[in-house]
Amino acid sequence: MKLKEILLGLEGLKAKGELDLDIKGIEKNSKEVKDGYLFIAIKGFSVDGHQFIEDAIKNGAVAILVEEGCDLKAYKIPDGITIVMAKDTREALAICSSNFYENPSQRFKLIGVTGTKGKTTTTFMIKEILEKAGKKVGLIGTIATYINGKKLKDNDRTTPESLELQQIFAQMVKEGVEVVVMEVSSQSLKLHRVDGCNFDIVLFTNFSEDHISANEHPDMQDYFNSKLKLFKMCKTGISNADDLYGAKIPNLFPDSNITTYGIDNFANVLARDITITNSYVDFRVKITDRNERVKTCIPGRFSVYNSLAAICVAQKFGVSPEAVKEALEEVRVPGRSELVDNKLELPIMIDYAHSPESLENILQAVKSYTRGKVISVFGCGGDRDTTKRAIMGEISGRIADYTFITSDNPRTEEPQKIVEQIEEGMKKTKGKYTVIVDRVEAIKEAIKMATKRDIVILAGKGHEPYQEINGVKHPFDERIIVKELVEEIGQEQENKKSKKKK
């Protein structure tokens, strides 16, 4: 593709050199640059890509795109290399990537989901509903990327960098995807990762304090304003009417078509007659022109909100009430309030909660609907914020009926030291607890303690299929571990019964 075509849509550019060049690829990592590539220098939080301009040229870059304000005299740029200067190279990377891959998001329906919590579960619900309706669906989010029901890869961030995102979109087009649903983080909006994307529907789940730091958002207003950028990119939106910030969105975008959902406040899509148990929720809601009873096996009030959001999307696509109901009952989200089916029929939930706020949220949620005990099993990751350990111990001690303090991903730290720091917070409460450093043993003891009226929360690891110890990721999938332990405990119980009969 010609360089001048790749630059279409970028304003205020300054250029020196040939713009009729054939460009074979785009890169922001100088090590990945090949002959005939355009190198785009990004000024990162810790590394400035402009420092690698000379390396990129040595590797074959025929054109470089730099940010206004950089000192070009500081670099040895040979004659014949085209130089383009843009106001913001992050924005330029997004637009150029979209152009280079022939604007793939224009060739399918794109749904963007933003909000502090609920993005992952909501996107999985939407995916399940649309697949049930016979659509070919792609999903991009915190856990993984899926194309037509197959997992492409695990992800390490909510929204990929713009270049990778457009590459994924192009692959989805090749594989005939009709609808893509993706999580859109505030960081991705602020850092222009989704610029150049053609959104058909955007969705706002909720808003609460998170991501306030020097490298993220300076304050809550900046955080909210970043999320609002998504609604500036699309005229068709969905918002949570029960959320203080979500309720503002229809007034902030009066020219847009905003559908609202909720439980407590007036909304276009309302849930009524809600039943919440430790293994499911069900509620009544109007889908198209019929009142339907909807059930989902992801317990908690928040599941009602996520289901309503997904139902709003389903209605935009004209999905039948039968397909919606079937999909919501069948959907499972890896590591997000995920109930593990087991032979003992015990409510055992795996959740990714690994921060004080997320642990408190999940424990309070299950406490509100569990008739028996809430049994908490959690640890804290090594080589991470140590101050949260005692706080999380105190939270579990205050809310759970019993806690097993154990290991998470100790990484290069001594597991015993981590659990001792958690225990300091636990001791500030009257909570009952046991320390078992071996996570498998801790899970086993929690399962042995539980009855069908109780719920066991395995917090922290969620969808992760590994446990990281001293730089090595050992296989550790809690779904598999739970099933093996339940089998083992069941056998032990059978053996005891046999001995008693003798």
C-alpha positions in Angstrom: 0.0 0.0 0.0 1.2 3.5 -0.8 2.3 5.6 2.2 0.0 8.5 1.2 -3.0 6.0 1.4 -1.8 4.8 4.9 -1.8 8.4 6.1 -5.4 9.2 5.0 -7.4 10.8 7.8 -4.5 12.2 9.8 -4.6 16.0 10.0 -1.8 18.6 10.4 1.0 16.3 9.1 4.4 17.6 8.1 6.4 15.5 5.7 9.8 15.4 4.1 10.5 12.9 1.3 8.5 10.6 -1.0 4.9 9.9 -0.1 4.3 7.6 -3.1 6.3 4.8 -1.4 5.2 1.2 -1.3 4.9 0.2 2.3 5.0 -3.5 3.1 4.2 -3.3 6.8 3.8 -1.1 9.9 5.7 -1.5 13.2 6.2 0.4 16.5 8.8 -2.0 17.7 12.1 -1.4 15.9 13.1 -5.1 16.4 10.2 -6.2 14.3 10.8 -3.8 11.4 11.6 -5.4 8.0 12.5 -4.1 4.5 10.0 -1.7 3.2 8.3 -1.0 6.6 6.9 2.2 8.1 8.2 2.7 11.6 6.0 4.7 14.0 7.8 6.1 17.1 5.7 6.0 20.2 6.6 8.0 23.3 5.8 5.5 26.1 5.6 5.9 29.9 9.1 4.4 30.4 10.6 4.1 26.9 10.7 6.6 24.1 10.4 4.9 20.7 12.2 7.8 19.0 15.4 6.5 20.5 15.1 3.5 18.2 14.7 5.3 14.9 18.2 4.4 13.8 17.7 0.7 14.6 14.4 0.7 12.7 16.2 2.2 9.6 19.0 -0.4 9.9 16.3 -3.1 9.9 14.8 -1.8 6.7 12.4 1.0 7.5 11.9 3.2 4.4 9.7 5.7 6.3 9.4 6.9 9.9 6.6 8.7 11.6 7.6 10.9 14.6 5.8 13.1 17.1 5.9 16.9 17.0 8.5 18.2 19.4 11.1 15.4 18.8 14.6 16.6 17.9 15.3 15.0 14.5 18.8 16.4 14.5 19.6 14.0 17.4 19.2 11.0 15.0 21.3 10.0 12.0 18.5 9.7 9.4 20.0 9.0 5.9 18.8 10.8 2.8 16.1 8.9 1.0 14.2 8.0 4.2 10.8 9.7 4.3 10.0 11.5 7.5 6.4 12.3 8.6 5.6 14.3 11.7 2.3 14.0 13.5 0.7 15.7 16.5 0.2 12.4 18.3 1.9 9.2 17.1 -0.5 6.9 19.1 -3.4 8.3 17.2 -1.3 8.0 14.0 -0.6 4.4 14.7 -4.3 3.6 15.1 -5.4 5.4 11.9 -2.4 4.1 9.8 -3.0 0.5 11.1 -6.7 0.7 10.2 -5.9 2.1 6.7 -3.2 -0.5 6.1 -5.5 -3.4 6.9 -8.2 -1.8 4.7 -10.5 -0.7 7.5 -11.6 -4.1 8.6 -14.1 -2.9 11.2 -16.3 -1.6 8.4 -16.9 -5.1 7.2 -18.6 -6.5 10.3 -20.8 -5.2 13.1 -18.7 -3.9 16.0 -20.0 -3.7 19.6 -17.8 -1.9 22.2 -18.4 -2.5 25.9 -16.9 -0.1 28.5 -17.4 0.4 32.2 -15.5 -0.3 35.5 -17.0 -3.7 36.1 -19.0 -6.3 34.2 -17.3 -5.8 30.8 -16.0 -9.4 30.5 -19.2 -11.1 31.6 -21.3 -8.9 29.4 -19.2 -9.5 26.3 -19.4 -13.3 26.9 -23.2 -13.1 27.3 -23.5 -11.1 24.1 -21.2 -13.6 22.3 -23.3 -16.5 23.5 -26.6 -14.9 22.5 -25.4 -14.0 19.0 -23.9 -17.4 18.4 -27.2 -19.0 19.5 -28.9 -16.8 16.9 -26.6 -18.3 14.2 -24.1 -15.4 13.9 -20.4 -15.8 13.3 -18.9 -13.9 16.3 -15.5 -12.6 17.3 -14.6 -11.6 20.9 -11.7 -9.5 22.2 -11.3 -8.9 25.9 -9.4 -9.3 29.2 -9.4 -13.1 29.1 -8.8 -14.1 25.5 -9.6 -13.5 21.8 -12.1 -15.8 20.2 -13.0 -16.3 16.5 -16.1 -18.3 15.6 -16.1 -20.2 18.9 -12.4 -21.0 18.9 -9.9 -19.4 21.3 -7.2 -17.6 19.2 -5.0 -16.6 22.2 -5.0 -15.6 25.9 -4.7 -11.9 26.5 -2.6 -9.9 28.9 -4.6 -6.6 28.5 -8.2 -5.7 28.1 -7.9 -3.9 24.7 -4.9 -4.7 22.4 -2.6 -2.0 21.0 -4.1 -0.5 17.9 -1.8 -2.2 15.4 -2.5 -5.7 16.9 -6.2 -4.8 17.1 -6.4 -4.1 13.4 -4.4 -7.2 12.6 -7.0 -9.3 14.6 -9.9 -7.5 12.9 -8.4 -8.4 9.5 -8.0 -12.0 10.5 -11.7 -12.0 11.6 -12.8 -10.6 8.3 -10.9 -13.5 6.5 -12.7 -16.0 8.7 -16.1 -14.6 7.9 -16.9 -13.0 11.2 -20.2 -11.1 11.1 -20.2 -9.5 14.6 -17.3 -8.6 16.9 -17.9 -7.8 20.6 -15.0 -6.2 22.4 -14.1 -4.8 25.8 -13.0 -1.2 25.5 -10.9 0.0 28.5 -10.6 3.7 29.5 -6.8 3.4 28.9 -7.4 2.2 25.3 -9.7 5.2 24.7 -7.3 7.7 26.3 -4.3 6.2 24.4 -6.1 6.1 21.0 -6.0 2.3 20.7 -9.5 2.2 19.2 -9.2 5.2 16.9 -10.2 4.2 13.4 -12.7 1.6 14.6 -16.2 1.7 13.2 -18.5 1.0 16.1 -22.1 0.0 15.5 -23.2 -0.3 19.1 -21.5 1.0 22.3 -22.4 0.0 25.8 -21.7 1.4 29.3 -22.0 -1.0 32.3 -21.2 1.0 35.4 -18.6 3.4 36.9 -16.7 3.3 40.2 -13.2 4.3 41.4 -10.4 2.4 39.7 -7.3 3.1 37.6 -6.5 6.3 39.4 -2.7 6.6 39.2 0.1 8.6 37.6 0.2 6.4 34.5 -3.5 6.0 34.1 -6.1 8.7 35.2 -5.3 11.6 37.5 -8.8 11.7 38.8 -12.4 10.3 38.4 -13.5 13.0 36.0 -10.6 12.1 33.6 -11.5 8.4 34.0 -15.2 9.1 33.1 -14.4 11.5 30.3 -12.1 8.8 28.7 -15.0 6.3 28.8 -17.3 8.9 27.2 -15.1 9.0 24.1 -16.7 5.7 23.1 -20.1 7.4 22.8 -18.6 10.1 20.6 -17.6 7.4 18.2 -21.1 5.9 17.7 -24.7 7.2 17.7 -26.2 4.0 19.0 -25.7 3.3 22.7 -26.8 1.3 25.7 -26.4 2.5 29.3 -27.2 1.4 32.8 -29.9 3.7 34.2 -29.2 2.6 37.8 -25.6 3.8 37.7 -25.1 7.4 38.8 -22.8 8.1 35.8 -24.6 5.9 33.4 -27.8 7.7 34.0 -26.1 10.9 32.7 -25.2 9.5 29.3 -28.6 10.0 27.5 -28.5 13.7 28.5 -24.9 14.1 27.5 -25.6 12.7 24.0 -29.1 14.0 23.2 -28.6 13.4 19.4 -27.7 9.7 19.9 -30.1 6.7 20.2 -29.5 5.6 23.7 -31.3 2.5 25.2 -31.3 2.2 29.0 -31.6 -0.8 31.2 -32.0 -1.2 35.0 -33.8 -2.6 38.0 -34.6 0.4 40.3 -35.0 3.4 38.0 -37.1 4.0 34.9 -35.4 2.3 31.9 -36.3 1.0 28.4 -35.5 -2.6 29.6 -36.4 -3.4 33.2 -35.9 -6.5 35.3 -38.7 -7.5 37.7 -39.4 -10.3 40.2 -35.8 -11.1 40.8 -34.7 -14.4 42.5 -31.1 -14.8 43.6 -29.7 -18.1 44.9 -26.2 -19.4 45.4 -26.3 -21.1 42.1 -28.4 -18.9 39.7 -30.5 -15.8 39.3 -33.7 -15.4 37.4 -36.0 -12.5 36.7 -38.8 -11.3 34.5 -38.1 -8.9 31.6 -39.8 -7.8 28.4 -38.0 -9.2 25.3 -39.5 -7.7 22.1 -43.2 -7.7 22.9 -43.3 -10.6 25.4 -42.7 -10.9 29.2 -40.1 -13.6 29.7 -38.6 -15.4 32.7 -34.8 -15.4 32.2 -32.4 -17.5 34.2 -28.6 -17.4 34.3 -26.2 -19.6 36.2 -24.0 -16.7 37.3 -25.4 -15.8 40.7 -25.5 -12.2 42.0 -27.5 -9.0 41.4 -24.7 -7.8 39.1 -25.6 -10.7 36.8 -29.1 -9.3 36.3 -27.5 -6.0 35.1 -25.1 -7.8 32.8 -27.9 -9.9 31.4 -30.1 -6.8 30.8 -27.2 -5.2 28.9 -26.8 -8.3 26.7 -30.6 -8.4 26.1 -30.5 -4.8 24.9 -27.9 -5.8 22.3 -29.9 -8.9 21.4 -32.9 -6.7 20.7 -30.9 -4.5 18.3 -30.1 -7.7 16.3 -33.7 -9.0 16.5 -32.7 -12.2 18.3 -35.6 -14.4 19.4 -36.6 -14.6 23.1 -36.0 -18.3 23.0 -32.4 -17.9 21.8 -31.7 -15.2 24.4 -33.1 -17.4 27.2 -31.2 -20.4 26.1 -27.9 -18.6 25.8 -28.1 -16.8 29.1 -28.8 -20.0 30.9 -25.9 -21.8 29.3 -23.2 -19.0 29.4 -20.1 -19.5 31.5 -17.4 -16.9 31.8 -13.9 -18.3 32.7 -13.0 -17.1 36.2 -15.8 -14.6 36.6 -18.2 -15.8 39.2 -17.8 -19.1 37.5 -19.6 -22.0 39.2 -17.8 -25.4 38.8 -20.2 -28.3 38.2 -19.2 -31.1 40.5 -20.5 -34.5 41.6 -21.1 -33.4 45.2 -23.3 -30.6 43.8 -21.6 -28.0 46.0 -21.7 -24.3 45.1 -18.0 -23.7 44.3 -17.2 -20.5 42.6 -14.0 -19.4 40.9 -13.5 -15.6 40.6 -10.6 -13.4 39.5 -11.0 -11.1 42.5 -7.4 -10.2 43.4 -7.7 -6.6 44.7 -9.3 -5.4 48.0 -12.2 -3.9 46.1 -12.9 -6.9 43.9 -12.6 -9.3 46.9 -15.0 -7.2 48.9 -17.4 -7.0 46.0 -17.6 -10.8 45.4 -17.8 -11.7 49.1 -20.6 -9.2 49.8 -22.4 -10.3 46.7 -22.5 -14.0 47.7 -23.2 -13.1 51.3 -26.4 -11.4 50.3 -27.9 -14.5 48.8 -26.2 -17.5 50.5 -28.3 -19.2 53.1 -25.3 -21.0 54.7 -21.7 -20.2 55.2 -19.5 -18.1 52.8 -16.1 -19.9 52.7 -13.3 -17.8 51.3 -10.1 -19.2 49.9 -7.6 -16.6 48.7 -4.0 -15.5 48.7 -2.0 -12.5 47.2 0.4 -12.4 44.3 4.1 -12.0 45.0 6.2 -9.1 43.6 3.1 -6.9 43.7 1.6 -4.2 46.1 2.3 -5.5 49.6 0.0 -3.0 51.3 -3.1 -4.7 50.0 -2.4 -8.0 51.7 -3.4 -7.1 55.2 -6.4 -5.1 53.8 -7.6 -8.2 52.0 -7.1 -10.3 55.1 -9.3 -7.9 57.0 -12.0 -7.8 54.3 -12.3 -11.6 54.2 -12.2 -11.8 58.0 -15.0 -9.3 58.2 -17.3 -10.7 55.5 -16.7 -14.4 55.1 -17.8 -17.0 57.7 -14.6 -18.9 57.3 -11.3 -18.1 55.5 -8.5 -20.3 54.2 -5.5 -18.1 53.7 -3.3 -19.6 51.1 -0.9 -19.0 48.2 -1.7 -17.3 44.8 1.1 -16.6 42.4 4.1 -16.2 44.8 6.4 -15.4 41.9 9.9 -14.7 43.4 8.6 -14.1 47.0 8.4 -16.6 49.8 4.8 -17.8 50.1 5.0 -18.1 53.9 5.9 -14.4 54.1 2.9 -13.4 52.0 0.3 -15.4 54.0 1.7 -13.9 57.2 1.1 -10.4 55.9 -2.5 -11.4 55.0 -2.9 -12.9 58.5 -2.0 -9.5 60.1 -5.2 -8.1 58.6 -7.3 -11.1 59.5 -6.3 -10.8 63.2 -7.9 -7.4 63.3 -11.3 -9.1 62.9 -13.2 -11.8 64.7 -13.2 -14.0 61.5 -12.4 -17.7 61.8 -9.6 -18.8 59.6 -6.9 -21.4 58.8 -3.6 -20.9 57.1 -2.7 -23.5 54.5 0.1 -22.4 52.2 -0.5 -25.2 49.7 -3.4 -23.9 47.6 -4.6 -27.4 46.5 -4.7 -28.5 50.2 -6.5 -25.3 51.1 -9.1 -25.8 48.4 -9.6 -29.4 49.5 -10.2 -28.4 53.1 -12.7 -25.8 52.0 -14.7 -28.3 49.9 -14.7 -30.8 52.8 -16.1 -28.1 55.1 -18.9 -27.0 52.7 -22.5 -28.2 52.5 -25.0 -27.5 49.7 -26.3 -24.5 51.6 -22.8 -22.9 51.7 -20.7 -21.4 48.9 -16.9 -21.8 48.5 -15.2 -18.8 46.8 -11.8 -19.5 45.2 -10.6 -15.9 44.7 -7.6 -14.5 42.9 -6.6 -16.8 40.0 -9.8 -16.8 38.0 -9.2 -17.9 34.4 -5.4 -18.3 34.9 -4.4 -21.9 34.1 -1.1 -21.7 35.9 0.6 -20.8 39.2 3.8 -18.8 38.9 6.6 -19.7 41.2 10.2 -18.3 40.7 9.6 -17.4 37.1 8.1 -20.8 36.1 4.4 -21.1 35.3 3.2 -24.5 36.6 -0.1 -26.0 35.3 -2.9 -24.9 37.8 -6.4 -24.8 36.4 -8.8 -24.6 39.3 -11.6 -26.1 37.3 -9.6 -29.3 36.9 -8.3 -29.2 40.4 -11.8 -28.8 41.9 -13.2 -31.7 39.9 -10.2 -33.9 40.9 -10.6 -33.0 44.6 -14.3 -33.6 44.5 -13.7 -37.0 43.0 -11.1 -37.7 45.7 -13.3 -36.5 48.6 -16.3 -38.4 47.2 -14.2 -41.6 47.2 -13.0 -40.9 50.7 -16.6 -40.6 51.8 -17.6 -43.8 50.1 -14.7 -45.6 51.8 -15.8 -44.4 55.2 -19.4 -45.6 54.5 -18.1 -49.0 53.5 -16.0 -49.3 56.7 -19.0 -48.4 58.9 -21.1 -51.1 57.2 -18.4 -53.6 58.0 
